[in-house]
Amino acid sequence: MNTLLFATNNQHKIQEIQSAIGDRLKVTGLKEAGINIDIPEPHNTLEENAKEKSSVIYALTGKNCFSEDTGLEVYALNGEPGVRSARYAGGRSDSDNIEKLLKNLKNAPSRKARFRTVISLFWNNKEYLFEGICEGTIAEGTKGTKGFGYDPVFIPEGAEKTFAEMEMNEKNSYSHRKKAASQMVVFLQTVI
């Protein structure tokens, strides 16, 4: 089975991408590859941050690899937290980020939001971008214990529960990350 290096240390993301890809490819993270670096995300777009991570790892290893950056974009907050989703409240605490989000949405006329994932794949020294979007709404409070990040407050369009209340296979039927990963797999099937 072909292995593809995912430029992340986030085990949740590795599991989610592996679940989305299925058994067509084995996804390995930086830790499994023996790479112990934290790649900064200094840019103002998901695309640039995704490329930063994949290009650094490609330059370091010479191996085909990919990375992703995901943002929660809330329409009433002019797209916040967006590219700063992981550090919205200043640190990297999911609960602090959710608390700040709910506070900022307290009197908002709409709770519509979307998750957007951009995957940057470096394949044979060329970059390819794939995007996945999941529209939804922000719940009034947290529900569920599965998943990570904003999953306890995000209800995807067409669902009655948050991502954090869903098993992985159900989440994948809506997931932004799954949509982007599926596009990448379709591309890889043409080149592998």
Secondary structure, 3 states (H helix, E strand, C coil): CCEEEECCCCHHHHHHHHHHHHHHCEEECCCCCCCCCCCCCCCCCHHHHHHHHHHHHHHHHCCCEEEEEEEEEEHHHCCCEECCHHHCCCCCCHHHHHHHHHHHCCCCCCCEEEEEEEEEEEECCEEEEEEEEEEEEECCCCCCCCCCCCHHHEEECCCCCCHHHCCHHHHHCCCHHHHHHHHHHHHHHHHC
